[in-house]
Amino acid sequence: MRICYVRQSDRGARLAGVRLVGELLDRGWAPHKPQPAGALHDHAERADPVPAIRAAAEWIKTLLVAGGGESDRIPILCLDPDGMACSWVTAPSASPALIAAVARSGPSSPEGIEGEASAPPTPLSYFAPTPLDSCVQAMQAPEPPAPAAKGQPAPRALPQRVAVLGAGDAAARVLIDELDRQGVECGAVITLWHAIASAWDRGAGPSRSGVVAEAPQVVGSVLIDGQGRLIWAWSRARALLAGGMFRVAMAAPTDPDLPATPAPDQA
């Protein structure tokens, strides 16, 4: 199976690089960085990320064709967690559209107070400001309201605290469109946090004492990538519960295209 790992920057708005991994295949690509040629030229390069994304799609297509086998499909597109955040929202219903709207709204200043400064954005409203450049997804489905007793009106849904993932994915969306133009189909799109949960969370199974657990345990997985980021994920039965990352000191830089592969510590 081939996996395309996508590195992002600027809250998911720009493509920082891609890596294609599979059997006997491990190749990386990064956009060409032009030599300084004046502020106007630099601004133009920065303003239009599409040429770099189109070049990445062409590179992927060329590599797939050269490798033979299934040259028209990438089963998994894995997104770097740059430009993503996990947080909580209080949603009045289980509607995905309503949850996304609440997550993107952020706090607001009290009405009627002249000169009141706007409240700072929440992590979700900062990383996932609009449906055009980001996605918002509940980590776990909210609890449905209890069924109404016979002859009684349906109970009113109560507000619930919901764990939500917000992801800036504008560059990834354009990459998928460009791959489609190249005749390359993309299968599942996941985050690196989801990949960590799938790889190292074994789900329900025998415990250390040999007794089969009645319920899946919560698993914490940690890895450090070549950019000096500690990336962590909490999961249960391979379902992502929360994820995050922060910078750590590194003795020497390693390959920035792909996270380090040793098995992470687990809690």
Secondary structure per residue as TSV (DSSP state, phi and psi in degrees):
chain	resnum	aa	ss	phi	psi
A	1	M	-	360.0	136.5
A	2	R	-	-96.7	139.5
A	3	I	E	-125.7	132.7
A	4	C	E	-105.8	117.4
A	5	Y	E	-96.4	126.2
A	6	V	E	-112.0	119.1
A	7	R	E	-93.8	134.3
A	8	Q	E	-120.3	165.6
A	9	S	E	-148.3	173.4
A	10	D	T	52.0	51.3
A	11	R	T	56.5	40.6
A	12	G	T	82.3	3.6
A	13	A	T	-83.2	-21.3
A	14	R	E	-127.3	152.5
A	15	L	E	-93.9	120.4
A	16	A	E	-95.4	-16.2
A	17	G	E	161.3	163.2
A	18	V	E	-135.5	157.2
A	19	R	E	-141.2	132.4
A	20	L	E	-109.6	122.3
A	21	V	E	-126.8	136.6
A	22	G	E	-170.6	-167.4
A	23	E	T	-63.9	124.2
A	24	L	T	57.9	27.1
A	25	L	E	-142.7	126.2
A	26	D	E	-158.7	89.4
A	27	R	E	-130.7	144.6
A	28	G	E	-122.3	156.6
A	29	W	E	-142.2	142.0
A	30	A	-	-136.4	149.7
A	31	P	-	-61.2	146.1
A	32	H	-	-69.7	133.2
A	33	K	-	-98.2	110.5
A	34	P	-	-67.1	153.3
A	35	Q	-	-69.6	147.2
A	36	P	-	-56.4	129.9
A	37	A	-	-140.2	35.8
A	38	G	-	105.7	151.2
A	39	A	H	-63.8	-36.7
A	40	L	H	-65.1	-43.2
A	41	H	H	-64.6	-42.6
A	42	D	H	-62.4	-39.5
A	43	H	H	-65.4	-39.2
A	44	A	H	-65.0	-40.4
A	45	E	H	-63.4	-40.6
A	46	R	H	-74.4	-28.4
A	47	A	H	-74.7	-23.5
A	48	D	-	-122.8	98.5
A	49	P	-	-83.4	-6.0
A	50	V	H	-64.6	-43.0
A	51	P	H	-55.2	-41.1
A	52	A	H	-65.7	-39.6
A	53	I	H	-66.5	-41.2
A	54	R	H	-63.6	-40.3
A	55	A	H	-64.4	-37.1
A	56	A	H	-64.4	-42.2
A	57	A	H	-62.7	-41.3
A	58	E	H	-65.1	-39.7
A	59	W	H	-63.1	-43.4
A	60	I	H	-62.2	-46.0
A	61	K	H	-60.4	-44.7
A	62	T	H	-61.2	-42.0
A	63	L	H	-68.0	-38.1
A	64	L	H	-64.9	-43.1
A	65	V	H	-65.2	-41.4
A	66	A	H	-66.1	-30.4
A	67	G	H	-81.1	-9.9
A	68	G	-	68.9	-164.1
A	69	G	S	66.4	-138.1
A	70	E	S	-83.8	91.9
A	71	S	T	-92.3	2.7
A	72	D	T	-119.5	18.9
A	73	R	E	-153.8	139.3
A	74	I	E	-117.9	109.3
A	75	P	E	-61.5	-36.5
A	76	I	E	-134.8	129.4
A	77	L	E	-110.0	114.7
A	78	C	E	-106.4	123.0
A	79	L	E	-96.6	134.5
A	80	D	-	-60.3	144.3
A	81	P	S	-76.1	3.3
A	82	D	T	-61.6	131.6
A	83	G	T	83.6	20.6
A	84	M	E	-128.4	155.8
A	85	A	E	-154.3	146.6
A	86	C	E	-109.9	137.2
A	87	S	E	-157.7	-175.6
A	88	W	E	-113.2	145.6
A	89	V	E	-134.6	156.0
A	90	T	E	-104.1	110.4
A	91	A	E	-106.7	136.6
A	92	P	S	-76.1	-12.1
A	93	S	S	-155.2	176.1
A	94	A	S	-89.0	6.3
A	95	S	-	-63.8	122.5
A	96	P	H	-57.7	-38.3
A	97	A	H	-65.7	-38.7
A	98	L	H	-71.3	-39.8
A	99	I	H	-60.2	-43.2
A	100	A	H	-64.8	-40.4
A	101	A	H	-64.4	-41.8
A	102	V	H	-65.4	-41.8
A	103	A	H	-63.1	-37.6
A	104	R	H	-82.9	-17.4
A	105	S	H	-68.3	-41.0
A	106	G	-	69.7	175.7
A	107	P	-	-72.9	154.3
A	108	S	-	-127.3	154.4
A	109	S	-	-75.1	153.3
A	110	P	-	-59.0	136.9
A	111	E	T	-74.8	150.6
A	112	G	T	83.1	2.7
A	113	I	-	-103.6	105.8
A	114	E	T	-68.7	135.0
A	115	G	T	82.2	2.4
A	116	E	-	-70.4	126.6
A	117	A	-	-71.6	147.9
A	118	S	-	-65.7	143.7
A	119	A	-	-70.1	149.0
A	120	P	-	-65.2	151.9
A	121	P	-	-67.9	152.5
A	122	T	-	-78.6	166.0
A	123	P	H	-55.4	-39.2
A	124	L	H	-71.8	-42.2
A	125	S	H	-70.7	-21.1
A	126	Y	H	-79.9	-46.1
A	127	F	H	-86.1	-21.9
A	128	A	-	-131.4	68.1
A	129	P	-	-71.5	-37.6
A	130	T	-	-139.1	158.3
A	131	P	T	-66.1	-17.2
A	132	L	T	-74.6	-27.6
A	133	D	T	-126.1	11.4
A	134	S	E	-161.6	168.3
A	135	C	E	-131.1	153.0
A	136	V	E	-128.9	130.6
A	137	Q	E	-141.1	133.8
A	138	A	E	-69.4	135.2
A	139	M	S	-71.3	-35.2
A	140	Q	S	-134.2	143.4
A	141	A	-	-65.0	132.2
A	142	P	-	-60.9	153.9
A	143	E	-	-67.4	129.3
A	144	P	-	-71.4	154.8
A	145	P	-	-66.4	152.4
A	146	A	-	-64.7	144.3
A	147	P	-	-64.9	147.0
A	148	A	-	-76.0	146.0
A	149	A	-	-68.4	155.7
A	150	K	T	-57.7	127.7
A	151	G	T	81.9	0.7
A	152	Q	S	-107.8	150.9
A	153	P	-	-67.3	153.4
A	154	A	-	-61.6	135.3
A	155	P	-	-65.5	147.4
A	156	R	-	-74.8	132.5
A	157	A	-	-66.4	133.1
A	158	L	-	-93.7	147.6
A	159	P	-	-58.2	142.9
A	160	Q	E	-129.9	148.2
A	161	R	E	-82.5	124.9
A	162	V	E	-127.1	130.6
A	163	A	E	-77.4	130.3
A	164	V	E	-131.7	142.8
A	165	L	E	-107.3	125.3
A	166	G	E	-112.5	132.2
A	167	A	E	-137.6	122.0
A	168	G	E	-74.4	120.7
A	169	D	-	-137.6	27.4
A	170	A	H	-60.4	-45.0
A	171	A	H	-64.5	-39.6
A	172	A	H	-65.3	-38.3
A	173	R	H	-62.9	-44.6
A	174	V	H	-65.6	-38.6
A	175	L	H	-61.3	-42.6
A	176	I	H	-62.9	-40.9
A	177	D	H	-63.5	-42.3
A	178	E	H	-67.7	-38.0
A	179	L	H	-64.8	-37.9
A	180	D	H	-61.5	-39.2
A	181	R	H	-65.5	-28.0
A	182	Q	T	-83.5	-0.9
A	183	G	T	82.3	19.6
A	184	V	-	-107.4	121.2
A	185	E	E	-89.9	137.0
A	186	C	E	-102.5	134.5
A	187	G	E	-86.4	-119.3
A	188	A	E	-73.6	143.3
A	189	V	E	-113.8	119.1
A	190	I	E	-129.2	164.4
A	191	T	E	-92.7	164.7
A	192	L	H	-61.0	-32.5
A	193	W	H	-61.6	-43.1
A	194	H	H	-63.9	-38.4
A	195	A	H	-64.7	-39.8
A	196	I	H	-61.6	-46.4
A	197	A	H	-61.9	-40.9
A	198	S	H	-69.2	-34.3
A	199	A	H	-78.9	-39.6
A	200	W	H	-115.7	-5.3
A	201	D	-	-93.7	112.6
A	202	R	-	-82.9	-3.0
A	203	G	-	72.2	-161.4
A	204	A	S	-68.2	138.4
A	205	G	-	180.0	-171.6
A	206	P	B	-63.5	137.7
A	207	S	-	-81.2	-179.2
A	208	R	T	-62.8	-26.6
A	209	S	T	-83.6	-3.3
A	210	G	S	91.2	-2.9
A	211	V	-	-91.3	133.8
A	212	V	B	-70.0	126.6
A	213	A	-	-68.2	144.2
A	214	E	S	-72.3	-29.5
A	215	A	S	-139.7	149.5
A	216	P	-	-60.7	141.9
A	217	Q	-	-87.8	155.1
A	218	V	E	-78.2	131.6
A	219	V	E	-119.1	132.8
A	220	G	E	-107.8	127.2
A	221	S	E	-124.0	142.0
A	222	V	E	-134.7	137.8
A	223	L	E	-142.0	160.3
A	224	I	E	-120.9	126.9
A	225	D	B	-95.6	179.5
A	226	G	T	-73.3	-6.7
A	227	Q	T	-96.2	7.7
A	228	G	S	77.6	32.0
A	229	R	E	-111.2	133.0
A	230	L	E	-92.0	118.0
A	231	I	E	-112.9	126.1
A	232	W	E	-126.7	156.0
A	233	A	E	-149.1	136.1
A	234	W	E	-103.4	136.4
A	235	S	E	-146.5	164.1
A	236	R	E	-145.1	124.6
A	237	A	T	53.3	40.3
A	238	R	T	68.1	8.2
A	239	A	E	-96.2	127.6
A	240	L	E	-67.4	131.0
A	241	L	E	-103.6	-38.3
A	242	A	E	-165.0	155.0
A	243	G	E	-150.6	158.3
A	244	G	E	-168.6	178.2
A	245	M	E	-160.5	158.0
A	246	F	E	-155.7	163.4
A	247	R	E	-79.0	145.6
A	248	V	-	-132.7	157.2
A	249	A	-	-74.5	138.6
A	250	M	-	-126.4	143.0
A	251	A	S	-68.3	-39.4
A	252	A	S	-153.9	143.9
A	253	P	-	-68.3	146.8
A	254	T	-	-119.6	-165.2
A	255	D	-	-64.3	118.5
A	256	P	T	-81.2	-6.6
A	257	D	T	-77.9	-25.2
A	258	L	S	-142.3	139.9
A	259	P	B	-60.7	155.2
A	260	A	-	-63.1	151.3
A	261	T	-	-101.8	-12.7
A	262	P	S	-58.0	149.0
A	263	A	-	-59.3	132.9
A	264	P	-	-78.1	164.0
A	265	D	-	-67.8	146.0
A	266	Q	B	-128.4	145.7
A	267	A	-	-117.2	360.0
